[in-house]
Amino acid sequence: MEVAVSVVLTIVGLAMLCFGGNWLVNGGVTIAKKFRISNLVIGMTVVAYGTSTPELAASVAAAGEHSAIILGNIVGSNIANVGMVIGIAAILVPLAIRKSVLKKEIPIMLAVSVLLVLISIDGEISQHDGILLLGGLGIFAVYTLRDAIKQREQNKEKTEPDKKSSHLKSIGLIGIGIVFLYIGAILTVDNAVVLAKEFGLSEKVIGLTVIAIGTSLPELITSIIAIRKGHADIGVGNIIGSNIYNILMIMGVGAALGGVIISSDVYFDYAIMIIFSLSLLIALKTGIINRIMGVFLTIGYIAYLAVTFFK
């Protein structure tokens, strides 16, 4: 009976994370457009922050006693974002990626991933490491802010009429989204831990699979909607930004709150995360992630899930 209740509450929690993340994104994008920011920057900032909030909420809820869930959630989400989200999106519609993204933003995502590996070598991501990651977040925020200001200057003539009611609605969506994310995170983490113990799975495996997929659903839904509407920059920027924030912001906050112990088998997951990220550079020549690559990414992700469950 306890298992059945935990399954239901986990599903409810994941659903709340998805709805909350999407409402937060919808409200944030409306407000961001008021400031005349490009789709790519919106994707890498407002949308990426919004869709990363479920990971943040789940990780904060797991901080301390269940720190293995934090690590599994972050690494698993970054793998799911590329393998599941970009893979499925590319199968539906081939993704055109700006050369500037391939030359700047994706290398930043790779550098941040390597940094995570380096600070894990001593067997712990300490509170000091968490502060280091949050410092990196500040540097990346300055980088994106400068880019946004530059674009705002270039788009001075593109102004939107002031719609107070629209702004109030957007702020309301953000508020509701935050509440849903908070409650959903607590339900998901607490009941996922119960399931992990019941089925003999480690908390890291639960974090890498159930929670990682659940908290990546906002990225999947948002990216597919954006790409189907012809805004591929929002979809791709969302994934790159989310993967960067997952490490710098979410791991930074989680580690700063109580440190995260590293097990030796996590290096396999680190390697998969970096390989998936490197695969995006295949598009450097053509600037397109085509359907064939989308199929390979999706199959690769399914294979990774199978190995994770049975290794």
C-alpha positions as a Markdown table, in Angstrom:
| # | Residue | x | y | z |
|---|---|---|---|---|
| 1 | Met | 0.0 | 0.0 | 0.0 |
| 2 | Glu | 2.8 | 2.4 | 0.9 |
| 3 | Val | 4.5 | 1.7 | -2.5 |
| 4 | Ala | 1.3 | 2.4 | -4.4 |
| 5 | Val | 0.8 | 5.7 | -2.5 |
| 6 | Ser | 4.4 | 6.7 | -3.2 |
| 7 | Val | 4.0 | 6.0 | -6.9 |
| 8 | Val | 0.9 | 8.1 | -7.1 |
| 9 | Leu | 2.5 | 11.0 | -5.1 |
| 10 | Thr | 5.6 | 10.8 | -7.2 |
| 11 | Ile | 3.5 | 11.1 | -10.4 |
| 12 | Val | 1.6 | 14.0 | -8.9 |
| 13 | Gly | 4.9 | 15.6 | -7.9 |
| 14 | Leu | 6.3 | 15.3 | -11.4 |
| 15 | Ala | 3.1 | 16.6 | -12.9 |
| 16 | Met | 3.3 | 19.7 | -10.6 |
| 17 | Leu | 6.9 | 20.2 | -11.6 |
| 18 | Cys | 5.9 | 20.2 | -15.3 |
| 19 | Phe | 3.0 | 22.5 | -14.9 |
| 20 | Gly | 4.8 | 24.8 | -12.6 |
| 21 | Gly | 7.9 | 25.0 | -14.9 |
| 22 | Asn | 5.7 | 25.7 | -17.9 |
| 23 | Trp | 3.7 | 28.5 | -16.2 |
| 24 | Leu | 6.9 | 30.0 | -15.0 |
| 25 | Val | 8.4 | 29.9 | -18.5 |
| 26 | Asn | 5.3 | 31.4 | -20.2 |
| 27 | Gly | 5.2 | 34.3 | -17.7 |
| 28 | Gly | 8.9 | 34.9 | -18.0 |
| 29 | Val | 9.0 | 34.9 | -21.8 |
| 30 | Thr | 6.2 | 37.5 | -22.0 |
| 31 | Ile | 8.0 | 39.8 | -19.7 |
| 32 | Ala | 11.4 | 39.2 | -21.4 |
| 33 | Lys | 10.1 | 40.1 | -24.8 |
| 34 | Lys | 9.1 | 43.5 | -23.5 |
| 35 | Phe | 12.8 | 44.2 | -23.2 |
| 36 | Arg | 13.5 | 43.4 | -26.8 |
| 37 | Ile | 15.8 | 40.4 | -26.3 |
| 38 | Ser | 16.5 | 37.9 | -29.0 |
| 39 | Asn | 15.0 | 34.4 | -29.0 |
| 40 | Leu | 18.4 | 32.8 | -28.4 |
| 41 | Val | 19.1 | 35.0 | -25.3 |
| 42 | Ile | 15.5 | 34.5 | -24.1 |
| 43 | Gly | 16.0 | 30.7 | -24.4 |
| 44 | Met | 19.3 | 30.8 | -22.6 |
| 45 | Thr | 18.1 | 33.0 | -19.8 |
| 46 | Val | 14.4 | 33.3 | -18.9 |
| 47 | Val | 13.4 | 30.0 | -20.4 |
| 48 | Ala | 16.5 | 28.1 | -19.3 |
| 49 | Tyr | 16.2 | 29.5 | -15.7 |
| 50 | Gly | 12.5 | 28.6 | -15.7 |
| 51 | Thr | 12.9 | 25.0 | -17.0 |
| 52 | Ser | 15.8 | 24.5 | -14.6 |
| 53 | Thr | 13.8 | 25.5 | -11.6 |
| 54 | Pro | 12.3 | 22.0 | -11.2 |
| 55 | Glu | 15.9 | 20.6 | -10.9 |
| 56 | Leu | 16.7 | 23.4 | -8.4 |
| 57 | Ala | 13.6 | 22.8 | -6.3 |
| 58 | Ala | 14.2 | 19.0 | -6.3 |
| 59 | Ser | 17.8 | 19.4 | -5.4 |
| 60 | Val | 17.2 | 21.9 | -2.6 |
| 61 | Ala | 14.6 | 19.5 | -1.2 |
| 62 | Ala | 17.2 | 16.7 | -1.3 |
| 63 | Ala | 20.1 | 18.7 | 0.1 |
| 64 | Gly | 22.0 | 17.2 | 3.0 |
| 65 | Glu | 20.6 | 13.8 | 3.8 |
| 66 | His | 19.8 | 12.8 | 0.2 |
| 67 | Ser | 22.7 | 14.5 | -1.7 |
| 68 | Ala | 23.1 | 11.5 | -4.0 |
| 69 | Ile | 19.8 | 12.5 | -5.6 |
| 70 | Ile | 21.2 | 16.0 | -6.3 |
| 71 | Leu | 24.1 | 14.6 | -8.3 |
| 72 | Gly | 22.0 | 12.0 | -10.1 |
| 73 | Asn | 19.4 | 14.6 | -10.9 |
| 74 | Ile | 21.8 | 17.1 | -12.4 |
| 75 | Val | 23.9 | 14.7 | -14.5 |
| 76 | Gly | 20.8 | 12.7 | -15.5 |
| 77 | Ser | 19.0 | 15.9 | -16.5 |
| 78 | Asn | 21.9 | 17.1 | -18.6 |
| 79 | Ile | 22.1 | 13.8 | -20.4 |
| 80 | Ala | 18.3 | 13.8 | -20.9 |
| 81 | Asn | 18.3 | 17.3 | -22.2 |
| 82 | Val | 20.5 | 16.4 | -25.1 |
| 83 | Gly | 19.6 | 12.7 | -25.7 |
| 84 | Met | 15.8 | 12.9 | -25.0 |
| 85 | Val | 14.9 | 16.6 | -25.7 |
| 86 | Ile | 17.1 | 17.5 | -28.6 |
| 87 | Gly | 16.9 | 13.9 | -29.9 |
| 88 | Ile | 13.1 | 13.9 | -30.0 |
| 89 | Ala | 12.9 | 17.6 | -31.2 |
| 90 | Ala | 15.3 | 16.9 | -34.1 |
| 91 | Ile | 13.2 | 13.8 | -35.2 |
| 92 | Leu | 10.2 | 16.1 | -35.4 |
| 93 | Val | 11.9 | 19.0 | -37.0 |
| 94 | Pro | 15.6 | 19.3 | -38.1 |
| 95 | Leu | 17.2 | 21.9 | -35.9 |
| 96 | Ala | 19.1 | 24.8 | -37.4 |
| 97 | Ile | 21.8 | 26.1 | -34.9 |
| 98 | Arg | 23.6 | 29.4 | -35.3 |
| 99 | Lys | 27.4 | 29.0 | -35.8 |
| 100 | Ser | 28.0 | 31.5 | -33.0 |
| 101 | Val | 26.2 | 29.0 | -30.6 |
| 102 | Leu | 28.4 | 26.2 | -31.8 |
| 103 | Lys | 31.5 | 28.2 | -31.4 |
| 104 | Lys | 30.7 | 29.9 | -28.0 |
| 105 | Glu | 27.8 | 28.6 | -26.0 |
| 106 | Ile | 28.3 | 24.9 | -26.5 |
| 107 | Pro | 32.1 | 25.1 | -25.6 |
| 108 | Ile | 31.0 | 27.0 | -22.4 |
| 109 | Met | 28.6 | 24.1 | -21.7 |
| 110 | Leu | 31.5 | 21.6 | -22.2 |
| 111 | Ala | 33.9 | 23.6 | -20.1 |
| 112 | Val | 31.4 | 23.7 | -17.2 |
| 113 | Ser | 30.9 | 19.9 | -17.5 |
| 114 | Val | 34.7 | 19.4 | -17.3 |
| 115 | Leu | 34.8 | 21.7 | -14.3 |
| 116 | Leu | 32.3 | 19.5 | -12.5 |
| 117 | Val | 34.5 | 16.4 | -13.2 |
| 118 | Leu | 37.6 | 18.2 | -11.9 |
| 119 | Ile | 36.0 | 19.3 | -8.6 |
| 120 | Ser | 34.7 | 15.7 | -8.1 |
| 121 | Ile | 38.2 | 14.1 | -8.1 |
| 122 | Asp | 38.7 | 14.4 | -4.4 |
| 123 | Gly | 35.5 | 12.4 | -3.8 |
| 124 | Glu | 33.3 | 15.3 | -2.7 |
| 125 | Ile | 31.8 | 18.4 | -4.1 |
| 126 | Ser | 32.3 | 20.5 | -1.0 |
| 127 | Gln | 30.7 | 23.7 | 0.2 |
| 128 | His | 33.7 | 25.6 | -1.1 |
| 129 | Asp | 33.2 | 23.9 | -4.5 |
| 130 | Gly | 29.6 | 25.0 | -4.4 |
| 131 | Ile | 30.6 | 28.6 | -3.8 |
| 132 | Leu | 33.1 | 28.3 | -6.7 |
| 133 | Leu | 30.3 | 27.1 | -9.0 |
| 134 | Leu | 28.0 | 30.0 | -7.9 |
| 135 | Gly | 30.9 | 32.3 | -8.7 |
| 136 | Gly | 31.0 | 30.8 | -12.2 |
| 137 | Leu | 27.2 | 31.4 | -12.4 |
| 138 | Gly | 27.8 | 35.1 | -11.7 |
| 139 | Ile | 30.4 | 35.3 | -14.5 |
| 140 | Phe | 28.1 | 33.6 | -17.0 |
| 141 | Ala | 25.2 | 35.9 | -15.9 |
| 142 | Val | 27.4 | 38.9 | -16.7 |
| 143 | Tyr | 28.3 | 37.4 | -20.0 |
| 144 | Thr | 24.6 | 36.9 | -21.0 |
| 145 | Leu | 23.6 | 40.3 | -19.6 |
| 146 | Arg | 26.1 | 42.1 | -21.7 |
| 147 | Asp | 24.9 | 40.1 | -24.8 |
| 148 | Ala | 21.3 | 41.1 | -23.9 |
| 149 | Ile | 22.2 | 44.8 | -23.5 |
| 150 | Lys | 24.0 | 44.8 | -26.8 |
| 151 | Gln | 20.9 | 43.3 | -28.6 |
| 152 | Arg | 18.6 | 45.7 | -26.8 |
| 153 | Glu | 20.6 | 48.6 | -28.3 |
| 154 | Gln | 20.5 | 47.0 | -31.7 |
| 155 | Asn | 16.7 | 46.6 | -31.5 |
| 156 | Lys | 15.7 | 50.0 | -30.2 |
| 157 | Glu | 13.1 | 50.5 | -32.9 |
| 158 | Lys | 11.3 | 47.2 | -32.0 |
| 159 | Thr | 9.1 | 48.3 | -29.2 |
| 160 | Glu | 6.0 | 46.5 | -27.8 |
| 161 | Pro | 3.0 | 48.4 | -26.6 |
| 162 | Asp | 2.7 | 48.5 | -22.8 |
| 163 | Lys | 0.0 | 46.0 | -21.7 |
| 164 | Lys | -0.4 | 46.3 | -17.9 |
| 165 | Ser | -2.9 | 43.5 | -17.8 |
| 166 | Ser | -0.6 | 41.2 | -19.8 |
| 167 | His | 2.2 | 41.9 | -17.3 |
| 168 | Leu | 0.0 | 41.2 | -14.3 |
| 169 | Lys | -1.1 | 37.9 | -15.8 |
| 170 | Ser | 2.6 | 37.0 | -16.5 |
| 171 | Ile | 3.6 | 37.8 | -12.9 |
| 172 | Gly | 0.7 | 35.7 | -11.7 |
| 173 | Leu | 1.8 | 32.8 | -13.8 |
| 174 | Ile | 5.3 | 33.1 | -12.4 |
| 175 | Gly | 4.0 | 33.1 | -8.8 |
| 176 | Ile | 1.7 | 30.0 | -9.4 |
| 177 | Gly | 4.6 | 28.2 | -11.1 |
| 178 | Ile | 6.9 | 28.7 | -8.2 |
| 179 | Val | 4.4 | 27.4 | -5.7 |
| 180 | Phe | 3.7 | 24.3 | -7.9 |
| 181 | Leu | 7.5 | 23.7 | -8.3 |
| 182 | Tyr | 8.1 | 23.9 | -4.5 |
| 183 | Ile | 5.3 | 21.5 | -3.6 |
| 184 | Gly | 6.0 | 19.2 | -6.6 |
| 185 | Ala | 9.7 | 19.0 | -5.6 |
| 186 | Ile | 9.0 | 17.9 | -2.1 |
| 187 | Leu | 6.5 | 15.2 | -3.2 |
| 188 | Thr | 8.8 | 13.9 | -5.9 |
| 189 | Val | 12.0 | 13.7 | -3.8 |
| 190 | Asp | 10.4 | 12.2 | -0.6 |
| 191 | Asn | 8.4 | 9.6 | -2.5 |
| 192 | Ala | 11.2 | 8.7 | -4.9 |
| 193 | Val | 13.4 | 7.9 | -1.9 |
| 194 | Val | 10.7 | 5.6 | -0.6 |
| 195 | Leu | 10.6 | 3.8 | -4.0 |
| 196 | Ala | 14.4 | 3.6 | -4.2 |
| 197 | Lys | 14.6 | 1.8 | -0.9 |
| 198 | Glu | 11.6 | -0.5 | -1.7 |
| 199 | Phe | 13.0 | -1.7 | -5.0 |
| 200 | Gly | 16.6 | -1.9 | -3.8 |
| 201 | Leu | 17.7 | 0.9 | -6.2 |
| 202 | Ser | 20.3 | 3.5 | -5.1 |
| 203 | Glu | 19.2 | 7.1 | -4.7 |
| 204 | Lys | 21.7 | 8.0 | -7.5 |
| 205 | Val | 19.9 | 5.7 | -10.0 |
| 206 | Ile | 16.6 | 7.2 | -9.0 |
| 207 | Gly | 18.0 | 10.7 | -9.5 |
| 208 | Leu | 19.6 | 9.7 | -12.9 |
| 209 | Thr | 16.3 | 8.3 | -14.2 |
| 210 | Val | 12.9 | 9.0 | -12.6 |
| 211 | Ile | 13.7 | 12.5 | -11.2 |
| 212 | Ala | 16.0 | 13.5 | -14.1 |
| 213 | Ile | 13.4 | 12.6 | -16.7 |
| 214 | Gly | 10.6 | 14.2 | -14.7 |
| 215 | Thr | 12.4 | 17.5 | -14.2 |
| 216 | Ser | 13.5 | 17.5 | -17.9 |
| 217 | Leu | 9.9 | 17.3 | -19.1 |
| 218 | Pro | 9.5 | 21.2 | -19.0 |
| 219 | Glu | 12.6 | 21.5 | -21.3 |
| 220 | Leu | 11.1 | 18.9 | -23.6 |
| 221 | Ile | 7.7 | 20.4 | -23.8 |
| 222 | Thr | 9.0 | 24.0 | -24.1 |
| 223 | Ser | 11.6 | 23.2 | -26.7 |
| 224 | Ile | 9.2 | 21.2 | -28.9 |
| 225 | Ile | 6.6 | 23.9 | -28.7 |
| 226 | Ala | 9.1 | 26.6 | -29.5 |
| 227 | Ile | 10.6 | 24.6 | -32.4 |
| 228 | Arg | 7.2 | 23.7 | -33.9 |
| 229 | Lys | 6.4 | 27.5 | -33.9 |
| 230 | Gly | 9.6 | 28.2 | -35.8 |
| 231 | His | 11.6 | 29.5 | -32.8 |
| 232 | Ala | 14.4 | 26.9 | -32.9 |
| 233 | Asp | 16.8 | 29.4 | -31.2 |
| 234 | Ile | 14.6 | 29.3 | -28.1 |
| 235 | Gly | 14.5 | 25.5 | -28.0 |
| 236 | Val | 18.3 | 25.1 | -28.5 |
| 237 | Gly | 19.1 | 28.0 | -26.2 |
| 238 | Asn | 16.9 | 26.5 | -23.6 |
| 239 | Ile | 18.8 | 23.2 | -23.6 |
| 240 | Ile | 22.3 | 24.8 | -23.6 |
| 241 | Gly | 21.3 | 27.3 | -20.9 |
| 242 | Ser | 19.6 | 24.7 | -18.7 |
| 243 | Asn | 22.7 | 22.4 | -18.8 |
| 244 | Ile | 24.9 | 25.3 | -17.8 |
| 245 | Tyr | 22.6 | 26.4 | -15.0 |
| 246 | Asn | 22.1 | 22.8 | -13.8 |
| 247 | Ile | 25.8 | 22.6 | -12.9 |
| 248 | Leu | 26.6 | 26.2 | -11.9 |
| 249 | Met | 23.4 | 27.1 | -10.1 |
| 250 | Ile | 21.8 | 23.8 | -9.0 |
| 251 | Met | 24.9 | 21.9 | -8.1 |
| 252 | Gly | 26.3 | 25.2 | -6.7 |
| 253 | Val | 23.3 | 25.7 | -4.4 |
| 254 | Gly | 23.1 | 22.0 | -3.5 |
| 255 | Ala | 26.8 | 21.7 | -2.6 |
| 256 | Ala | 26.8 | 25.1 | -0.7 |
| 257 | Leu | 23.9 | 23.9 | 1.5 |
| 258 | Gly | 25.7 | 20.7 | 2.6 |
| 259 | Gly | 28.2 | 19.2 | 0.2 |
| 260 | Val | 27.7 | 16.2 | -2.1 |
| 261 | Ile | 29.6 | 12.9 | -1.8 |
| 262 | Ile | 30.9 | 11.5 | -5.1 |
| 263 | Ser | 30.9 | 7.7 | -5.7 |
| 264 | Ser | 33.4 | 6.2 | -8.2 |
| 265 | Asp | 30.7 | 4.9 | -10.6 |
| 266 | Val | 29.5 | 8.4 | -11.3 |
| 267 | Tyr | 32.4 | 9.0 | -13.7 |
| 268 | Phe | 30.7 | 6.7 | -16.2 |
| 269 | Asp | 27.7 | 9.1 | -16.1 |
| 270 | Tyr | 30.1 | 12.1 | -16.4 |
| 271 | Ala | 31.6 | 10.5 | -19.5 |
| 272 | Ile | 28.1 | 10.0 | -21.1 |
| 273 | Met | 27.2 | 13.6 | -20.3 |
| 274 | Ile | 30.3 | 15.0 | -22.0 |
| 275 | Ile | 30.0 | 12.6 | -25.0 |
| 276 | Phe | 26.4 | 13.7 | -25.6 |
| 277 | Ser | 27.4 | 17.4 | -25.3 |
| 278 | Leu | 30.3 | 16.8 | -27.8 |
| 279 | Ser | 27.9 | 15.2 | -30.2 |
| 280 | Leu | 26.3 | 18.6 | -30.8 |
| 281 | Leu | 29.5 | 19.9 | -32.4 |
| 282 | Ile | 28.8 | 17.5 | -35.3 |
| 283 | Ala | 26.5 | 20.2 | -36.5 |
| 284 | Leu | 29.4 | 22.7 | -36.8 |
| 285 | Lys | 29.9 | 22.1 | -40.5 |
| 286 | Thr | 26.2 | 22.2 | -41.6 |
| 287 | Gly | 24.6 | 24.1 | -38.8 |
| 288 | Ile | 21.8 | 21.6 | -38.6 |
| 289 | Ile | 21.0 | 18.7 | -36.3 |
| 290 | Asn | 19.0 | 16.5 | -38.7 |
| 291 | Arg | 16.6 | 13.7 | -38.1 |
| 292 | Ile | 19.2 | 11.0 | -38.4 |
| 293 | Met | 21.2 | 12.5 | -35.6 |
| 294 | Gly | 18.0 | 12.9 | -33.6 |
| 295 | Val | 17.4 | 9.2 | -34.0 |
| 296 | Phe | 21.0 | 8.4 | -32.8 |
| 297 | Leu | 20.7 | 10.7 | -29.8 |
| 298 | Thr | 17.3 | 9.2 | -28.8 |
| 299 | Ile | 18.5 | 5.6 | -29.2 |
| 300 | Gly | 21.7 | 6.4 | -27.3 |
| 301 | Tyr | 19.7 | 7.8 | -24.5 |
| 302 | Ile | 17.4 | 4.8 | -24.3 |
| 303 | Ala | 20.6 | 2.6 | -24.2 |
| 304 | Tyr | 22.0 | 4.7 | -21.4 |
| 305 | Leu | 18.8 | 4.2 | -19.4 |
| 306 | Ala | 19.0 | 0.5 | -19.9 |
| 307 | Val | 22.6 | 0.3 | -18.7 |
| 308 | Thr | 21.9 | 2.5 | -15.7 |
| 309 | Phe | 19.1 | 0.3 | -14.5 |
| 310 | Phe | 20.9 | -3.0 | -15.0 |
| 311 | Lys | 24.6 | -2.2 | -14.3 |
